[in-house]
Amino acid sequence: MENKNSFYIFDSHAHYDDEAFDEDREKVIDEIINQGVIGVLNCGSSLEGTLKSAELANKYEMFYAAIGIHPEFADMVDENVVNKLKELSKNKKVRAIGEIGLDYYYEENPPREIQKKAFRIQMELAKELELPVVIHDRDAHKDTLDIIKEFPEVKGVVHCFSGSVEFARECIKQGYYIGFTGVVTFKNSKKIVEVAKDIPLDRILVETDCPYMAPSPFRGKRNQSDYIKHIINKIAEIKGISPEEVSRKTIENIKHLLKVK
Ligand code: NI
């Protein structure tokens, strides 16, 4: 592989279990390893995705799994599902509960009260298992922060962050990291650039959210973890520091959160 990155990458949020990778999953994973990706947190969305996340983490040394039910499927969260998550959490490669949270963007998502209930149940589970959380928040900043505050013992990341500088500061105050996707590289992005400028490097994580959210110049294409180099370069540019420093610190941050050596 040419164009090998001069720095390493840890993808703090990916979905390699997604059907978008069914055709060539192994090939893509080999490719990202060759391109300097040294870690991936694969996040479950459904119970099926969670099982596949754990399988990927068993198969690849550099993969870790987050297990949880996305707000899109909040109506499926019941005692039975929680017990399955508990059982799965015994796997040493399971390092987080996620992705969980609130998504008020899509009309067809379960009602808000059901989403909040599922979110609280899984925050409670994270507290009990002493695992960090990966939070999905879309158009639900206030309710997300309110529930985060109900669980002061729980720490984690607000992934694919889309809020304001003020909201980022509030999340950081609660001990959370802020997850940056390819959105920060888009020409028309202002808000997230402001956030990157404002918050300290020791609170920043980088992520693909692949197969979605590919950074510029791959916008609209299927995303993969080595593309994070464009996110790292952009954050370095915004902060006026070297990409190597952004790489080093974001790896340290995610390893600290997941308790990876
Ligand atoms: Ni995601």
Residues whose N, C-alpha, C, O or C-beta is under 5 A from the ligand:
A	BS01	NI	D209
